[in-house]
């Protein structure tokens, strides 16, 4: 039963990611397009460091909330 609940929580979290990610292009497609164009200008290390920062920030937020 515990594993089933964990998988359900993971799927709920992934669904929320899709909802949140979909909100930005839906609400402001022009700003979203400009954002994507600016991301294309970044180097691989810059993208990698920003991804690490987001993961650490998300982990910290999850720890604080939970």
C-alpha positions, 0 to 999 in steps of 0.5 A: 500500500505504501508503494502505491501511495508513493507512485500516486504522489509522483504522478500527481506531482508530474501532472502539476508540472504539466499544468504549471508549465502549460500556463505560461505559453497559454497566458502569454505566448509572446513572452514565452517565445521571448523567454525561449529565445533568450534560453537559446542564447545561453551556453551549456554550462549556464543552462546546466547551472540554472538547472542545478539551481532549480533542482536545489531550490525545489528540494529546499522548498519541498523540505520546508513545505513538507 
